[in-house]
Amino acid sequence: TQSTWGEMKMARLLFFCFVLIFVCCVSVARSEVEQADRDPLLIHIDVDAVGTATQKSFPSVDPLHTFIHWLQDGGASFSKLDILTKPDGYRGAFANKNIKKNEHVMRIPQQHLMSLEKGRATPIGRRMFRKPLQLIGPKHSTLAQLVLTERNKTNSFYQPYFDILPKNYSTFPIFFSEEELNWLQGSPMLQAREDRLADLRHDYETIAKVAPALKEFSFEDWKWARVSVSSRLFAANIHGVETDILAPLADMLNHKTLPATIWYFSDEHDAFVVEAVEDIPAHAEIFDGYGRKCNHRFLLNYGFINQNNPDNEFKIAIELNAADPIYETKRKYAQTTVREFSVSKSISQNQFQDLLSYCRFVVATEEEIDYLVQLIGSSGKKTRLSANQIQEVPPFHMDNEMRAWQLLSQWLDNRLAQYNNTIEVDEHLLQTNLTLNQRNCVQLRMGEKEVLTFFSNMSDIVQNLFELPIHELREVVSAQYNGSGPYDLYIKGVVLDLASPQGFEDDFADDDLL
């Protein structure tokens, strides 16, 4: 009987242990479910030697994990969003569930935002605004010193945010090595890089004169902070105050020309909101739009290239000829010796029309200038051409138009000659094994050369047409330029009219106007 009693006690003890283990397991499982429901999935995409993609959750000690909890603990909302990274460092935000139009993708509370007002409240910020400073980038500088000041604290509220920011910006031209800069030979990016570094140095030294504490941070620190700010800045109206901000998490959205989101500050939620403007399916990447820009600006300001970018531009600078007998007259009208025009591969844009108008003015003879004064000049005590009107010179004579194209053609040829290879060589290089920076450099310079070549080809076509006998020119234009080509609008609307007996030049030939 005693043995039976002992066996019963042992059985009862084992039963209680089993129940306790079961309860613990259920509790842990429930906790994990709740945690999984609370946390957006932090995924790392790894690729093994045979190219098989696998998903690994971030360890809880990962800075991104800490960053996510920092936002959630402050009341941020982004439950339908996953963060994904790839071996090459690409990181993006993806929908883990269907997101409906007008639904909030994320809400970031105001306390987590870094604003100009917070920047002005730091010791360095207060000194910056005691009296006006001549800064190249006053807003960027205000936020940059805020970032450095907060990052230098041992217990900064924003430390989880700083911990997930890039440690370096090696894809930005101001951080390129000498070898990488060689890939930019001929590109205006080289000068833009030098100008940007000079601007950063100017602001750094100017602020340090009134706030010596800034020198506690090196110029390299300053460059890092300025790029951190300029590459992730948002403009916002916070409770009626126009300001610029850094919005943690929202700045992880990558660029797309036509994104499915908009962003704004919501007074109702006291938070920065990213909202869907169309349905976003599960697993789709969620983008922001940085605006339509040429690749020169994307690479300089954001450190990436937008492939097949239709907005690529090139800045064409036309200078007055100092040997021109009426150089002084033209300089007085133009109020400058050089004008710049940023043109893309389109003849319908205003910048191209302004460029060609200015070329007509630059090559005009004294007789032609007198005609233009009568044609488009401003009346007053003395009829003259204003600085704006010389970019409104219409096509008026075939000889002038031919000289304008010769001037532009010479500039284009000289500029293309500054590159050490052709578009065809660039296309071949893109098929080889290049580093990210090398590839970006090749794509940048190729886009630049495509714009230059677009107008160089147009110049050749137009000059060849002008050299034809008038009757043959009309036949060629009527047969070959039906309105579908990139140059047809100009050729049919200008070249053909200049060659017509009823064209623009009839007015110019009127003796009363001369």
MOLIN-V146129 format. One record per run of one state. SS is the DSSP state (@ for helix, = for strand, . for the rest). FROM is the first residue (numbers start at 1). LEN is the number of residues. Records with the same first field share a line. If there is no record, write none. Layout:
SS->FROM-LEN + FROM-LEN
This chain:
.->1-1 + 39-3 + 48-5 + 58-5 + 74-3 + 78-3 + 86-5 + 96-3 + 100-4 + 113-1 + 121-2 + 129-9 + 152-7 + 165-8 + 176-2 + 185-4 + 211-1 + 217-2 + 231-2 + 239-2 + 247-3 + 253-1 + 256-5 + 267-4 + 277-3 + 281-4 + 286-1 + 289-6 + 303-11 + 320-7 + 335-3 + 344-6 + 363-3 + 377-1 + 379-5 + 385-4 + 392-6 + 417-6 + 430-6 + 467-3 + 481-7 + 499-6 + 510-5
@->2-37 + 63-11 + 110-3 + 116-5 + 123-6 + 138-14 + 159-6 + 173-3 + 178-7 + 189-22 + 212-5 + 219-12 + 250-3 + 295-8 + 327-8 + 350-13 + 366-11 + 389-3 + 398-19 + 423-7 + 436-31 + 470-11 + 488-11 + 505-5
=->42-6 + 53-5 + 77-1 + 81-5 + 91-5 + 99-1 + 104-6 + 114-2 + 233-6 + 241-6 + 254-2 + 261-6 + 271-6 + 280-1 + 285-1 + 287-2 + 314-6 + 338-6 + 378-1 + 384-1
